[in-house]
Amino acid sequence: VKSHARIMQTIAGGTMPNEVNDAVRGGFDVDTPEDSDKIIQMLSEHFEVADEGWQKNSDGYFDRKTMVRFPDGQIGEVQMWPPGMLDAKEKGGGHELYVKRGKLPRGSTEREILTQQMVDLYAEVEKKLPKEWGSLFRDSSAGRG
């Protein structure tokens, strides 16, 4: 469950309260893109599911997000990460860099440095992906920011 403080920070950043759809979330490390397809299939047997697919943002971070609607109407988020991504995000400092950057003004030198650190961190993950991942993310910088 996302902390109240983090939800309030998201809202303070301009997100409308009814647009906060990751207050309840979980995730899976997957070995192949096909594993994520199986997870989504199983989720869809129990919940209404909206799959956002695999997306890579301009920082190089990529994952697959799926929104699920629980019986009480609450929306939750299920993330799926390719090999190494969750470790880079959590243990490698990627999330810390993201939070720090979010507190800095756009165009600042410090913000640009943090962005480049994320790009470098996630590029290392991408370079080490097994061949099953093929060109799923390569040469793609579109997606969520």
Secondary structure, 3 states (H helix, E strand, C coil): CCCHHHHHHHHHCCCCHHHCCCCCEEEEECCCHHHHHHHHHHHHCCCEEEEEEEEECCCCCEEEEEEEECCCCCEEEEEEECCCHHHHHHCCCHHHHHHHHHCCCCCCHHHHHHHHHHHHHHHHHHHCCCHHHCCCCCCCCCCCC
